[in-house]
Amino acid sequence: MTARLRVFRDAQDLAETLADETAALLTDAIAARGRATMALPGGRTPTPFLTALGRRDVDWSRVTATLVDDRWLPPESPDSNAATLHATLLAAAPAIRFVPLYTGAATPEEGEAACAEALRVLDGPFDLMVTGMGEDGHVASLFPDAPGLAAAWEGPAPCRAMRSPTAPHPRMTLTLPRLLDSRRIVVLITGGAKRAVLEQARAAGPEDAMPVRALLRRGGPDTMVCWAP
């Protein structure tokens, strides 16, 4: 297992520290390659981090970002992960080139090809990939009970439509190979319940039963779990 566990005082300490480290990572990537790329989560838990990151001094015009997953909803929907990103990081750093997963097609299955084409601008490894984790061990929208999980587990496609009987709304998610193709991987979680799920995931068991295991076991040397009570 390559992932290391980092424990923070509280959620704000986690957010500010991770924002500092991310800003340094992006700046180094820009210096080395002329640009930086990242895949980010939506939802409530990462909001303090995304807000803090927007306050950091980065040449945002050289940064391209996408989401690790999103509900198949227009960006003005409050349940859209894109809406979270627009209200936090993108509001403070509008120069970022944002590549949404939602294409406007009627279903994510119909939008898969267009989404994959849009993601081609993010060629090569992400400099940073941040994801949350659900209480069933899912990451991005790789749900253990999703009929389409196998298709998102391997192959060259960067994204797949995903539906789960336990999750509202159909989704578009980055595939497991695309998530793993990252120079730094961060699983961001808070609270006692998520810590208990993490400990279960760190134990023996099949990866597809708790997809976070795939990141913990297969991620590169700069793979970490950031947790706060």
VOBA-1610 file (N, C-alpha, C; in pm, whole numbers, padded with zeros to 5 digits, always signed):
BEGIN
Met+00085-00120+00000Met+00000+00000+00000Met+00088+00125+00000Thr+00067+00211-00094Thr+00153+00329-00108Thr+00096+00452-00039Ala-00034+00454-00013Ala-00095+00576+00042Ala-00054+00597+00187Arg-00024+00721+00221Arg+00005+00753+00360Arg-00111+00833+00417Leu-00133+00819+00546Leu-00240+00889+00615Leu-00184+01011+00686Arg-00246+01126+00660Arg-00209+01251+00727Arg-00329+01297+00809Val-00305+01329+00934Val-00411+01369+01027Val-00394+01517+01059Phe-00504+01592+01051Phe-00503+01737+01075Phe-00587+01770+01198Arg-00563+01888+01254Arg-00635+01929+01376Arg-00784+01935+01353Asp-00822+01998+01242Asp-00963+02015+01210Asp-00975+02039+01060Ala-01098+02056+01013Ala-01121+02069+00869Ala-01056+02194+00811Gln-01050+02302+00888Gln-00989+02424+00836Gln-00838+02411+00826Asp-00778+02345+00923Asp-00634+02319+00916Asp-00602+02235+00792Leu-00683+02134+00768Leu-00665+02051+00648Leu-00675+02137+00522Ala-00781+02219+00515Ala-00805+02301+00396Ala-00691+02397+00368Glu-00645+02467+00471Glu-00540+02567+00451Glu-00406+02501+00416Thr-00373+02392+00484Thr-00247+02324+00455Thr-00247+02266+00314Leu-00357+02201+00278Leu-00365+02142+00144Leu-00365+02250+00037Ala-00426+02365+00064Ala-00423+02476-00031Ala-00280+02527-00051Asp-00205+02542+00059Asp-00065+02585+00048Asp+00016+02487-00036Glu+00000+02359-00007Glu+00077+02257-00078Glu+00036+02249-00225Thr-00092+02266-00252Thr-00139+02262-00390Thr-00085+02380-00469Ala-00087+02498-00409Ala-00034+02616-00478Ala+00113+02596-00513Ala+00190+02539-00421Ala+00332+02513-00448Ala+00348+02409-00558Leu+00266+02305-00555Leu+00271+02201-00658Leu+00240+02258-00796Leu+00135+02339-00805Leu+00097+02398-00933Leu+00205+02492-00985Thr+00261+02572-00896Thr+00367+02665-00936Thr+00490+02589-00987Asp+00525+02480-00921Asp+00638+02399-00967Asp+00608+02336-01103Ala+00485+02289-01123Ala+00447+02229-01250Ala+00454+02331-01363Ile+00408+02452-01336Ile+00413+02558-01437Ile+00558+02590-01472Ala+00643+02596-01372Ala+00785+02624-01397Ala+00850+02513-01479Ala+00808+02389-01454Ala+00871+02274-01521Ala+00815+02249-01660Arg+00683+02268-01676Arg+00618+02226-01800Arg+00537+02336-01868Gly+00531+02453-01807Gly+00459+02564-01867Gly+00311+02567-01838Arg+00261+02465-01771Arg+00119+02460-01735Arg+00101+02360-01623Ala-00019+02360-01563Ala-00052+02265-01458Ala-00195+02217-01480Thr-00221+02093-01440Thr-00355+02036-01456Thr-00399+01971-01326Met-00529+01973-01303Met-00582+01908-01184Met-00725+01863-01205Ala-00763+01758-01132Ala-00899+01707-01129Ala-00948+01718-00986Leu-01064+01778-00968Leu-01110+01818-00835Leu-01248+01762-00804Pro-01281+01750-00676Pro-01413+01703-00636Pro-01511+01818-00616Gly-01637+01784-00610Gly-01739+01879-00567Gly-01794+01836-00431Gly-01909+01887-00395Gly-01970+01849-00269Gly-01928+01938-00154Arg-01977+01905-00034Arg-01956+01990+00083Arg-01816+01976+00143Thr-01767+01854+00155Thr-01640+01833+00227Thr-01524+01912+00168Pro-01505+01915+00035Pro-01390+01988-00019Pro-01409+02139-00030Thr-01527+02190+00003Thr-01554+02333-00015Thr-01452+02422+00058Pro-01417+02395+00185Pro-01317+02481+00250Pro-01182+02479+00177Phe-01141+02363+00127Phe-01015+02355+00052Phe-01023+02435-00077Leu-01131+02420-00152Leu-01145+02492-00279Leu-01148+02643-00256Thr-01214+02685-00150Thr-01220+02827-00117Thr-01082+02879-00080Ala-01011+02804+00004Ala-00876+02845+00045Ala-00781+02848-00074Leu-00793+02752-00163Leu-00703+02747-00279Leu-00720+02870-00367Gly-00842+02919-00378Gly-00867+03038-00459Gly-00798+03163-00407Arg-00758+03162-00280Arg-00689+03277-00221Arg-00537+03271-00241Arg-00487+03161-00297Arg-00343+03146-00312Arg-00293+03216-00438Asp-00166+03255-00434Asp-00104+03328-00545Asp-00045+03227-00644Val-00119+03200-00749Val-00079+03107-00854Val-00107+03174-00988Asp-00028+03146-01089Asp-00058+03196-01224Asp-00171+03110-01281Trp-00292+03146-01242Trp-00408+03063-01275Trp-00433+03054-01425Ser-00382+03148-01502Ser-00402+03143-01647Ser-00332+03023-01710Arg-00241+02961-01636Arg-00169+02844-01687Arg-00220+02713-01627Val-00335+02720-01561Val-00392+02603-01495Val-00519+02559-01567Thr-00529+02430-01593Thr-00650+02370-01649Thr-00705+02271-01547Ala-00836+02278-01524Ala-00897+02193-01422Ala-01023+02127-01476Thr-01050+02010-01423Thr-01177+01943-01448Thr-01225+01884-01316Leu-01335+01811-01320Leu-01391+01745-01203Leu-01363+01596-01210Val-01353+01531-01095Val-01338+01386-01096Val-01470+01318-01132Asp-01580+01385-01106Asp-01711+01334-01144Asp-01813+01446-01132Asp-01930+01424-01190Asp-02039+01520-01173Asp-02172+01452-01199Arg-02274+01502-01133Arg-02410+01459-01164Arg-02446+01515-01301Trp-02532+01442-01372Trp-02568+01486-01507Trp-02677+01592-01498Leu-02633+01710-01455Leu-02721+01823-01432Leu-02655+01948-01488Pro-02734+02045-01532Pro-02674+02170-01580Pro-02599+02239-01466Pro-02499+02319-01499Pro-02413+02378-01395Pro-02485+02473-01302Glu-02600+02524-01342Glu-02674+02612-01252Glu-02750+02536-01145Ser-02758+02403-01155Ser-02825+02324-01052Ser-02741+02324-00925Pro-02803+02344-00808Pro-02726+02342-00683Pro-02666+02205-00653Asp-02717+02099-00717Asp-02663+01965-00695Asp-02548+01932-00789Ser-02512+02025-00876Ser-02402+02003-00969Ser-02268+02028-00900Asn-02172+01939-00921Asn-02038+01964-00868Asn-01973+02084-00935Ala-02008+02108-01061Ala-01956+02227-01129Ala-02002+02353-01057Ala-02124+02352-01004Ala-02173+02469-00931Ala-02087+02496-00808Thr-02047+02390-00738Thr-01958+02407-00622Thr-01826+02470-00664Leu-01769+02421-00773Leu-01641+02474-00819Leu-01654+02619-00863His-01764+02653-00932His-01785+02791-00976His-01803+02885-00856Ala-01865+02836-00748Ala-01891+02921-00632Ala-01770+02938-00542Thr-01668+02857-00561Thr-01551+02859-00473Thr-01425+02897-00552Leu-01355+02800-00602Leu-01226+02824-00669Leu-01240+02911-00793Leu-01334+02881-00879Leu-01345+02956-01005Leu-01394+03098-00984Ala-01468+03122-00876Ala-01510+03259-00846Ala-01390+03346-00810Ala-01293+03286-00741Ala-01174+03361-00700Ala-01065+03360-00806Ala-01066+03258-00891Ala-00961+03243-00993Ala-01023+03214-01129Pro-01093+03313-01186Pro-01164+03290-01312Pro-01073+03264-01432Ala-00943+03288-01417Ala-00851+03263-01529Ala-00825+03115-01552Ile-00863+03030-01457Ile-00847+02885-01476Ile-00926+02840-01598Arg-00867+02756-01679Arg-00940+02694-01789Arg-01013+02573-01732Phe-01145+02581-01726Phe-01226+02475-01666Phe-01289+02390-01775Val-01273+02259-01764Val-01330+02164-01859Val-01440+02087-01786Pro-01567+02121-01807Pro-01675+02050-01738Pro-01696+01911-01795Leu-01755+01824-01716Leu-01791+01691-01763Leu-01929+01691-01828Tyr-02016+01777-01782Tyr-02152+01785-01838Tyr-02147+01852-01974Thr-02207+01787-02074Thr-02202+01838-02211Thr-02334+01896-02259Gly-02442+01875-02182Gly-02573+01920-02226Gly-02652+01814-02299Ala-02593+01698-02325Ala-02666+01588-02389Ala-02777+01540-02296Ala-02873+01471-02353Ala-02989+01428-02274Ala-02951+01330-02164Thr-02854+01244-02190Thr-02808+01146-02091Thr-02656+01143-02089Pro-02596+01097-01980Pro-02450+01088-01980Pro-02398+00988-02083Glu-02476+00884-02110Glu-02434+00789-02213Glu-02421+00858-02348Glu-02516+00945-02380Glu-02511+01019-02505Glu-02399+01123-02504Gly-02361+01168-02387Gly-02257+01271-02377Gly-02116+01219-02360Glu-02101+01086-02353Glu-01970+01026-02323Glu-01863+01065-02424Ala-01894+01053-02552Ala-01794+01080-02656Ala-01750+01226-02655Ala-01847+01317-02640Ala-01813+01460-02638Ala-01732+01495-02514Cys-01765+01432-02402Cys-01690+01457-02279Cys-01546+01408-02295Ala-01529+01289-02351Ala-01394+01235-02372Ala-01313+01326-02464Glu-01378+01379-02566Glu-01308+01469-02658Glu-01265+01597-02587Ala-01354+01652-02504Ala-01321+01775-02431Ala-01203+01753-02336Leu-01196+01634-02277Leu-01090+01604-02181Leu-00953+01585-02246Arg-00948+01581-02379Arg-00820+01563-02446Arg-00723+01678-02419Val-00776+01795-02384Val-00685+01906-02352Val-00606+01879-02224Leu-00653+01783-02145Leu-00584+01745-02022Leu-00501+01619-02047Asp-00423+01621-02153Asp-00343+01505-02187Asp-00229+01488-02087Gly-00185+01364-02071Gly-00078+01337-01975Gly-00130+01329-01833Pro-00044+01297-01739Pro-00087+01285-01600Pro-00138+01418-01544Phe-00241+01409-01460Phe-00278+01526-01381Phe-00163+01558-01286Asp-00138+01685-01263Asp-00043+01719-01157Asp-00103+01689-01020Leu-00234+01703-01010Leu-00304+01677-00884Leu-00441+01620-00913Met-00478+01516-00838Met-00614+01464-00841Met-00661+01453-00696Val-00770+01520-00666Val-00830+01517-00532Val-00968+01456-00543Thr-00999+01363-00457Thr-01132+01303-00453Thr-01176+01287-00309Gly-01304+01287-00288Gly-01359+01249-00160Gly-01378+01098-00156Met-01449+01051-00054Met-01479+00909-00040Met-01614+00894+00026Gly-01699+00809-00028Gly-01830+00786+00031Gly-01826+00682+00140Glu-01934+00669+00214Glu-01939+00573+00323Glu-01947+00429+00274Asp-01966+00410+00143Asp-01957+00277+00084Asp-01820+00253+00020Gly-01730+00348+00037Gly-01596+00334-00019Gly-01584+00378-00163His-01686+00447-00216His-01674+00492-00355His-01586+00617-00363Val-01521+00633-00476Val-01445+00754-00508Val-01492+00801-00645Ala-01485+00935-00666Ala-01548+00994-00785Ala-01690+00937-00791Ser-01734+00886-00906Ser-01863+00815-00910Ser-01842+00668-00943Leu-01736+00611-00889Leu-01711+00468-00901Leu-01776+00399-00782Phe-01904+00366-00799Phe-01983+00306-00691Phe-01970+00154-00696Pro-01955+00089-00581Pro-01939-00057-00583Pro-02060-00131-00638Asp-02179-00071-00631Asp-02299-00140-00679Asp-02341-00096-00820Ala-02258-00017-00887Ala-02297+00037-01018Ala-02279-00068-01127Pro-02381-00090-01209Pro-02368-00187-01318Pro-02254-00154-01415Gly-02221-00027-01428Gly-02117+00013-01523Gly-01977+00020-01464Leu-01960-00033-01342Leu-01830-00018-01276Leu-01718-00086-01355Ala-01744-00205-01407Ala-01639-00278-01479Ala-01586-00199-01598Ala-01675-00130-01668Ala-01634-00053-01786Ala-01546+00065-01747Ala-01565+00116-01625Ala-01486+00230-01579Ala-01358+00187-01506Trp-01337+00057-01495Trp-01226+00004-01417Trp-01100-00016-01500Glu-01118-00022-01632Glu-01003-00047-01719Glu-01030+00013-01856Gly-00930+00012-01941Gly-00946+00063-02077Gly-00899+00205-02092Pro-00892+00253-02216Pro-00832+00383-02243Pro-00926+00503-02225Ala-01057+00480-02214Ala-01150+00593-02206Ala-01124+00675-02081Pro-01124+00809-02091Pro-01100+00891-01972Pro-01223+00905-01884Cys-01342+00881-01940Cys-01465+00903-01864Cys-01569+00799-01904Arg-01663+00776-01813Arg-01773+00683-01838Arg-01900+00735-01772Ala-02012+00711-01838Ala-02141+00734-01774Ala-02157+00633-01661Met-02222+00675-01553Met-02236+00588-01437Met-02373+00608-01374Arg-02435+00496-01341Arg-02563+00499-01269Arg-02552+00401-01153Ser-02608+00443-01040Ser-02605+00359-00921Ser-02742+00359-00857Pro-02791+00242-00813Pro-02922+00239-00746Pro-02923+00313-00613Thr-02806+00341-00556Thr-02800+00410-00427Thr-02766+00558-00438Ala-02745+00607-00560Ala-02706+00747-00578Ala-02809+00820-00664Pro-02852+00938-00621Pro-02945+01014-00705Pro-02874+01069-00828His-02946+01075-00937His-02899+01132-01063His-02795+01043-01132Pro-02807+01028-01261Pro-02700+00966-01338Pro-02576+01055-01334Arg-02462+00998-01361Arg-02335+01068-01343Arg-02243+01052-01464Met-02142+01137-01468Met-02025+01115-01552Met-01906+01112-01457Thr-01821+01014-01474Thr-01705+00999-01385Thr-01578+00979-01466Leu-01467+01025-01415Leu-01340+00983-01468Leu-01321+00835-01437Thr-01259+00764-01527Thr-01236+00621-01506Thr-01122+00599-01408Leu-01114+00478-01357Leu-01006+00448-01262Leu-00867+00470-01323Pro-00839+00424-01446Pro-00706+00453-01502Pro-00677+00602-01513Arg-00780+00683-01545Arg-00755+00828-01556Arg-00730+00889-01419Leu-00801+00845-01317Leu-00777+00895-01182Leu-00636+00860-01135Leu-00593+00738-01164Leu-00461+00693-01121Leu-00348+00761-01196Asp-00377+00813-01315Asp-00273+00878-01395Asp-00253+01021-01344Ser-00199+01030-01224Ser-00184+01158-01154Ser-00052+01159-01078Arg+00016+01270-01082Arg+00143+01281-01010Arg+00122+01283-00859Arg+00015+01347-00815Arg-00022+01345-00673Arg-00170+01309-00662Ile-00200+01217-00572Ile-00337+01173-00547Ile-00369+01204-00401Val-00481+01272-00380Val-00526+01306-00244Val-00669+01257-00226Val-00691+01176-00124Val-00826+01140-00081Val-00857+01227+00040Leu-00957+01312+00028Leu-00988+01413+00130Leu-01114+01371+00205Ile-01101+01346+00335Ile-01216+01301+00414Ile-01214+01368+00551Thr-01333+01378+00611Thr-01345+01434+00745Thr-01447+01351+00824Gly-01431+01353+00956Gly-01529+01291+01043Gly-01497+01148+01081Gly-01554+01107+01194Gly-01529+00974+01246Gly-01583+00862+01159Ala-01699+00883+01098Ala-01758+00779+01014Ala-01669+00748+00895Lys-01616+00852+00832Lys-01529+00831+00716Lys-01396+00766+00758Arg-01348+00800+00876Arg-01224+00736+00923Arg-01246+00585+00941Ala-01364+00548+00991Ala-01394+00406+01008Ala-01401+00335+00872Val-01459+00402+00774Val-01465+00345+00639Val-01324+00329+00583Leu-01240+00430+00606Leu-01102+00422+00559Leu-01030+00302+00619Glu-01046+00280+00749Glu-00978+00167+00812Glu-01028+00036+00753Gln-01155+00028+00721Gln-01208-00092+00655Gln-01144-00108+00516Ala-01129+00002+00446Ala-01071-00003+00312Ala-00924-00041+00315Arg-00855-00007+00421Arg-00713-00040+00432Arg-00690-00187+00464Ala-00796-00256+00503Ala-00786-00399+00531Ala-00795-00480+00401Ala-00770-00608+00412Ala-00778-00695+00295Ala-00921-00699+00241Gly-00931-00717+00110Gly-01062-00725+00046Gly-01053-00684-00099Pro-01153-00720-00178Pro-01150-00686-00321Pro-01164-00537-00345Glu-01093-00488-00445Glu-01097-00346-00476Glu-01235-00301-00520Asp-01303-00381-00601Asp-01431-00334-00654Asp-01541-00331-00548Ala-01518-00394-00432Ala-01613-00384-00322Ala-01603-00250-00251Met-01485-00189-00255Met-01460-00056-00201Met-01362+00012-00296Pro-01409+00082-00397Pro-01319+00135-00500Pro-01205+00221-00450Val-01220+00283-00333Val-01108+00362-00279Val-00983+00275-00262Arg-01002+00145-00242Arg-00887+00056-00227Arg-00794+00062-00347Ala-00852+00080-00466Ala-00769+00085-00586Ala-00673+00203-00582Leu-00720+00317-00531Leu-00631+00433-00518Leu-00527+00409-00410Leu-00569+00354-00297Leu-00477+00331-00187Leu-00367+00232-00225Arg-00403+00132-00303Arg-00309+00024-00336Arg-00227+00052-00462Arg-00288+00122-00557Arg-00223+00137-00688Arg-00169+00277-00715Gly-00203+00372-00629Gly-00155+00507-00650Gly-00003+00515-00641Gly+00054+00616-00702Gly+00199+00633-00702Gly+00253+00673-00566Pro+00381+00703-00558Pro+00444+00732-00429Pro+00392+00858-00361Asp+00331+00950-00437Asp+00276+01073-00379Asp+00125+01060-00367Thr+00082+00951-00302Thr-00060+00926-00278Thr-00085+00937-00129Met-00187+01012-00090Met-00212+01036+00052Met-00361+01045+00081Val-00395+01013+00204Val-00528+01039+00258Val-00514+01152+00359Cys-00591+01257+00341Cys-00591+01371+00434Cys-00720+01367+00513Trp-00709+01349+00644Trp-00826+01334+00730Trp-00822+01434+00845Ala-00940+01486+00877Ala-00958+01571+00996Ala-01083+01525+01069Pro-01085+01537+01201Pro-01204+01496+01277Pro-01328+01574+01238
//
